[in-house]
Amino acid sequence: MIITRRSILSAIGAAGAVGAIASPAVLRAQTARTKLVVGTQDIGLQETVKASGVLEGAPFDLQWATLPGPAAQLSGLYSKAIDVGLMGDTSLIIEQARASGDWTEENAPLQIVAGWRNPDPAFPPIITAVRNSAKIETLADLRGKRWAFNFGGFNYLQYIASRIRAGLKVEDIQPVQLVDTNAAAAAFNSGRADVFSGGLGPVKSSIDKGDARILLRSDDLDIPSLTVFTARGEVIRDEAKSAALGDFLGRVGRHWHWYKNNIPAVEAIFRERLKQTPERAQYSAGNGFSRFYPLDDALVKREQKLAEILFEAGDIQRRIDVSVEFSRKFNAATSAASNV
Amino acid sequence: MTDIAANAPGLQARSAPAVSGDRPRDGGRFALVDLSPIAGSASRFGHLAQWRGRALRVGVPLLILLAWQLSSWLGLVAPEVLPPPTAIYAAFVELIVHGDLQEALPVSLTRSLVGLAIGGTAGLLLGLFAGLWRTGEEIFDAPLQMLRTIPFIALVPLFIVWFGIDEFAKIVVITAATIFPMYLNTYAGVRGVDPKLIEAARTFDLSRSQTILHVILPVALPSVLVGLRYAAGVSLLALVVAEQINAHSGLGYILNVANMNQRSDIIIVGILVYAALGITTDLVMRALERLALPWRPNIALD
């Protein structure tokens, strides 16, 4: 074999090309997959989605993040630590009202991209419950009672809307504002409060034992009480992230079909991974089954009414247009998943 | 002390350095008496006192446990208010069977130790700096005293914004919590050194660095170790806050999940695990103190 200058240069060129192809940057570019960081407030949804197997073959990388409470979810979103956060449908009403500037469709830092709840009326998302020992027969009997609730989200709206429905002002009752719904439920369950507004799950044991009963459901007060995924505006506008988000939402929607047919497995998850009592796990498994609801004009109209209630109650300082909080970009993905 | 030793020939002096200007009245003979148990002065009464102390340490918790169970059996306390020890035991078994505790302990202890190591070292250095040099005090003391009063549990959302949601944020929370006890005790220990000892060091012509090394630091060491002991406890407590940030295991995580699901039996198991860790930490720290401070009298009133 004769070694010529041309053959040496060709060899160097070939080696360079191979090196370039194999270089980390190029390899990264070739194998780059969109990563979606999704926050939830506990591991319930994460575990049922994983167990359902709907994530198999997903064309994006999913990272779950558990951040208890809407405040931590919002912090995660604003700091860009997460792309999508889980909260109640009213969280953004308060968030928008507190913002220094006006939110528009173009500049909204956060938007709700999907909302869901259990369609079965037997599982009301939010309730106002009363202890039987408090002798509350009618709404008027709520006057003067110790009323436990937590600020923010639809629990708080349930409290305000229930109080307004009863024709009472704050000074007509003894408000017991606690840090979260669990603390409020603990006060109610132990008899330290007569009335409770919040989720049914935490006070179900008192109701089952006959110590308490439901006075008002969120549906009675026209509160949609959807659990929602909120995404950062940048995520919604980013083509790759947006496609991954749409795919992810479709998979979450499909996972509820698995969920419905595997209630014992779901119960086991709630019992073993979330440390719920068998009774509570049974309730949570039934309650957790959900379906997506379209983010449409009808929903926006109902949410706008909630914003007005909060404004009238003095909890938000200005009137806002809630329609900018909803991105309808993913309605097709969520409705397709719900119709499977 | 000199007189006692002089009048008790049976007591052997461990050291008898003469200090100028402190001449003993017996013409030069004097002795120091170490009253600590390791000096070998434990008597029959000392043994009895030791056993009584141990019995009290074990007996009091057992009595509380008994009263607790009895109150449940007699229906004096509802299980929702305070679950009986049997329910707590069942919850403990549940955590063991599912492997939660076995998974949580190494994870939490690692977080706690890393945070303690960083925060403890930072607190020690800052305490020494502020204690030894006026400039250090002027720079660090006021800001640290202000930061000390910040309720860290309220800062979780801000910590997420500043430090993200990964392991780093959890370690920062624990580090921040452990700096202050270490700083305060080190600072107090250094500032609490008897001026007479400094004066004595000057009399012996010790340089500034020798005075720090041979006088100030040994005298401040008991206070530094109290700071370490306190910081070790705080590092465990801080887990409850730290493990609210995207944790999937750990003692704080177990407590947070139990709290979310009203499992008071698991919360009490968590408290008991914390208590066990607290006692273990305390024992380790006491052993460390004995090793580091062999000269220190260990006096307690009977």
Interface residues (C-beta under 8 A of the other chain):
Chain A: D42 I43 A65 T66 L67 P68 A71 A72 L74 S75 G76 Y78 S79 A81 I82 N182 A185 A186 N189 S190 P202 S205 E272 L274 K275 Q276 T277 R280
Chain B: E80 V81 E94 H98 D100 V156 P157 L158 I160 V161 W162 G164 I165 Q244 I245 N246 A247 H248 I254 N256 V257 A258 N259 M260 N261 Q262 R263 I266
